[in-house]
Amino acid sequence: MSSGCEQTEAQRAVKRARHAADKARGVAATQAYRQTLVRELFAVPVRDCAHRCLGRPVSLLRAGGLTPLDELGLDRLRRSGFEIAVLTVEENRSPFTAGTLGRPGEVILGDLRTVAIPPRSFDIVHCSLLLDRISHVELVLDRFTAALRPGGLLLLRIRDRDCAAGLLDRLLPQWVRRARWAALYPGRPGPFPAVYERAASDRGIQAYMRLRGLVITQREAVRTSPAASRAARAARGLIARLSRGRLSDAHDEVLYVIRKPEDRFARVM
């Protein structure tokens, strides 16, 4: 009897180990897919922008310090001889941030809504996975727009407010969000507040760009979150059905390549 119980417990342990290994592989595969996808979307316009800046450094403003710059393909450009000056604005410096800078650059500690940012000084503004966790999103977007030179690029990556995953993130108790974050992103800062203002949504971003006269040249709605638990998948599916598809379960993030017009008479701040 004891031997049978020990065998059953051993089988359960093996199953748990396999489940953990499968989950780890799923997370790694998702992260690799995410990095490839973003590189394919962002690296080409960044390269084209660098070629338009021949004769001077490419100036890049990074909003927040938790996103690695390798998704922009900067290392390849630097190896090709391009000089790229990076200014990072973040609220708090952390050990994790130091590992995401890629190469040394200037860092300003401050709030994006109030910190001094020189107008029309940047060829590229990069803001990734930040807008869903801050307030006054339109003010921040106004400051990005003002910081760009005419013809410059705004690269945005958001967790969409108007999708099943976005609503679920807002509804989950904080202790559940902490446990889920620790399981999916061990050792990384988070989880961050689930603010999700209306402007931090696919519809909100598109409406803002139309109002300001900016041009969305590329847009991709994608599912990038690591494999969720069965309960989370069921909850997202239920949200999608109850909303009659308005809150889609087909994606959780949206990526944009946005250009500021060069026409000085365009309606841009």
RAQUI-V813053 format. One record per residue. N is the residue number from 0. RES is the residue in one small letter. D_LAST is the distance of its C-alpha to the last C-alpha in Angstrom with 2 decimals. Layout:
N_RES_D_LAST + N_RES_D_LAST
This chain:
0_m_77.16 + 1_s_75.43 + 2_s_74.93 + 3_g_73.32 + 4_c_70.90 + 5_e_70.00 + 6_q_69.39 + 7_t_67.15 + 8_e_65.13 + 9_a_64.86 + 10_q_63.62 + 11_r_60.97 + 12_a_59.89 + 13_v_59.64 + 14_k_57.57 + 15_r_55.21 + 16_a_54.89 + 17_r_54.22 + 18_h_51.61 + 19_a_49.85 + 20_a_50.05 + 21_d_48.70 + 22_k_45.78 + 23_a_45.05 + 24_r_45.22 + 25_g_42.89 + 26_v_40.30 + 27_a_40.67 + 28_a_40.43 + 29_t_37.28 + 30_q_35.63 + 31_a_36.70 + 32_y_35.40 + 33_r_32.02 + 34_q_31.74 + 35_t_32.84 + 36_l_30.49 + 37_v_27.37 + 38_r_28.58 + 39_e_29.15 + 40_l_25.69 + 41_f_23.66 + 42_a_25.99 + 43_v_26.00 + 44_p_22.30 + 45_v_22.30 + 46_r_25.37 + 47_d_23.90 + 48_c_20.86 + 49_a_23.46 + 50_h_25.40 + 51_r_22.51 + 52_c_22.36 + 53_l_26.07 + 54_g_27.12 + 55_r_24.77 + 56_p_24.09 + 57_v_21.63 + 58_s_19.27 + 59_l_18.74 + 60_l_17.25 + 61_r_19.38 + 62_a_18.56 + 63_g_22.05 + 64_g_25.30 + 65_l_27.41 + 66_t_26.47 + 67_p_28.34 + 68_l_26.52 + 69_d_29.36 + 70_e_27.63 + 71_l_25.41 + 72_g_28.51 + 73_l_27.82 + 74_d_31.53 + 75_r_32.44 + 76_l_29.87 + 77_r_31.19 + 78_r_34.72 + 79_s_33.78 + 80_g_32.86 + 81_f_29.07 + 82_e_27.77 + 83_i_25.07 + 84_a_23.63 + 85_v_22.65 + 86_l_21.02 + 87_t_21.75 + 88_v_20.46 + 89_e_22.96 + 90_e_24.58 + 91_n_28.15 + 92_r_29.92 + 93_s_32.72 + 94_p_35.45 + 95_f_33.87 + 96_t_30.57 + 97_a_32.56 + 98_g_33.88 + 99_t_30.58 + 100_l_29.06 + 101_g_30.92 + 102_r_31.06 + 103_p_30.49 + 104_g_26.99 + 105_e_25.35 + 106_v_24.95 + 107_i_23.19 + 108_l_24.58 + 109_g_22.16 + 110_d_20.00 + 111_l_16.64 + 112_r_15.43 + 113_t_16.66 + 114_v_17.55 + 115_a_16.23 + 116_i_14.04 + 117_p_13.44 + 118_p_9.97 + 119_r_10.10 + 120_s_13.60 + 121_f_14.34 + 122_d_15.56 + 123_i_15.96 + 124_v_14.90 + 125_h_17.87 + 126_c_18.17 + 127_s_21.55 + 128_l_23.41 + 129_l_21.50 + 130_l_19.37 + 131_d_22.60 + 132_r_23.98 + 133_i_21.32 + 134_s_20.06 + 135_h_16.64 + 136_v_15.32 + 137_e_12.11 + 138_l_11.36 + 139_v_12.30 + 140_l_10.20 + 141_d_7.00 + 142_r_8.68 + 143_f_9.64 + 144_t_6.46 + 145_a_5.68 + 146_a_9.40 + 147_l_9.77 + 148_r_11.00 + 149_p_10.60 + 150_g_13.20 + 151_g_13.15 + 152_l_14.49 + 153_l_13.71 + 154_l_17.23 + 155_l_17.78 + 156_r_21.21 + 157_i_21.86 + 158_r_25.03 + 159_d_24.64 + 160_r_25.18 + 161_d_26.62 + 162_c_29.55 + 163_a_33.05 + 164_a_32.55 + 165_g_29.51 + 166_l_31.54 + 167_l_34.55 + 168_d_32.70 + 169_r_31.69 + 170_l_35.26 + 171_l_37.26 + 172_p_38.83 + 173_q_37.58 + 174_w_40.93 + 175_v_40.74 + 176_r_37.25 + 177_r_38.62 + 178_a_41.68 + 179_r_39.82 + 180_w_37.38 + 181_a_40.37 + 182_a_42.12 + 183_l_39.27 + 184_y_37.60 + 185_p_40.42 + 186_g_39.52 + 187_r_35.72 + 188_p_33.74 + 189_g_33.16 + 190_p_33.02 + 191_f_29.67 + 192_p_28.84 + 193_a_28.37 + 194_v_25.44 + 195_y_23.89 + 196_e_21.35 + 197_r_20.74 + 198_a_17.24 + 199_a_19.20 + 200_s_20.98 + 201_d_20.97 + 202_r_20.33 + 203_g_17.58 + 204_i_15.70 + 205_q_16.23 + 206_a_15.17 + 207_y_11.83 + 208_m_11.21 + 209_r_12.52 + 210_l_10.41 + 211_r_7.03 + 212_g_9.04 + 213_l_9.83 + 214_v_13.57 + 215_i_16.16 + 216_t_18.82 + 217_q_21.28 + 218_r_22.13 + 219_e_25.35 + 220_a_26.83 + 221_v_29.67 + 222_r_32.33 + 223_t_32.40 + 224_s_34.08 + 225_p_37.59 + 226_a_40.57 + 227_a_40.68 + 228_s_43.85 + 229_r_45.76 + 230_a_44.82 + 231_a_41.07 + 232_r_41.39 + 233_a_43.40 + 234_a_40.92 + 235_r_37.98 + 236_g_40.18 + 237_l_41.17 + 238_i_37.60 + 239_a_36.78 + 240_r_39.91 + 241_l_39.51 + 242_s_35.94 + 243_r_37.30 + 244_g_34.96 + 245_r_31.73 + 246_l_31.58 + 247_s_32.53 + 248_d_34.68 + 249_a_33.87 + 250_h_30.95 + 251_d_29.54 + 252_e_26.49 + 253_v_23.73 + 254_l_22.18 + 255_y_19.12 + 256_v_18.10 + 257_i_14.54 + 258_r_13.15 + 259_k_9.84 + 260_p_10.91 + 261_e_12.34 + 262_d_12.25 + 263_r_10.45 + 264_f_10.64 + 265_a_9.01 + 266_r_6.84 + 267_v_3.79 + 268_m_0.00
